[in-house]
């Protein structure tokens, strides 16, 4: 069995998915397979993948589902992955030619049951690190610890042990919505494990105008239940008072949008939620104006 599954959630990305495929064809290590979770595409992605399956030297597994959003595609991916490690490479991103080799070699030399996996670097197409690299002295960290305690910057590439990422609950699905923060599962893993830091680029990232990282105001507006769920989770998880306050303000805004009259009763931080009602109402009005322009 291969060591690594590279999985790619995709939705109408046939125009960029070929770049991901070509980068996998160039890999210096063959110790991987590619799992594509098609989240309801209607742009011929299925035919394209069938063509690649006939010519690729590596195994390609294709799973189609009705559109559920990125988090729903991750749920499906984790149900299908059987390899020791897994990494998500989005359909508008690709891997440096030696990324698989670096992941497998680094894990074989440094990994153990004590770690959840590896946290590596994302880079732009020009080679510049997104955010900043890890301090040379940093050998291990949790994801939240890196961003909150160390004030880390920029997206990073996460490689997880499959048994660990499967051991925490799936992302919840809300009818009519397509978004729950992916960090939900990662922060649950943080409660039990650390990640090995790896100061090497594992993915080349491009932020497209219609990508999931863009247009957050519309994401807020269209997915209030998913965001409310995540805000309540984060209120309990974060140690940052500033973040707790922001979580509560956003929670109030999302609750107004979803017409949840029980939001105060359901809040795990009722006092902060009460104080956040006015700024939360103002945020709701601002969000409405942003999406209705």
Secondary structure, 3 states (H helix, E strand, C coil): CCCEEEEEEECCCHHHHHHHHHHHHCCCCCCEEEEEEECCCCCCHHHHHHHHHHHCCCCEEEEECCCCCHHHHHHHHHHHCCCCEEEECCCCCECCCCHHHHHHHHHHHHCCCCEEEEEEEEECCCCCECCCCCCCCCCEECHHHHHHHCCCCCCEEEEEEHHHHHCCCCCCCCCCCCCCCCHHHHHHHHCCCEEEEEEEEEEECCCCCCCCCCCHHHHHHHCHHHHHHHHHHHHHHCCCHHHHHHHHHHHHHHHHHCCCCCHHHHCCCHHHHHHCHHHHHHHHHHHHHHHCC
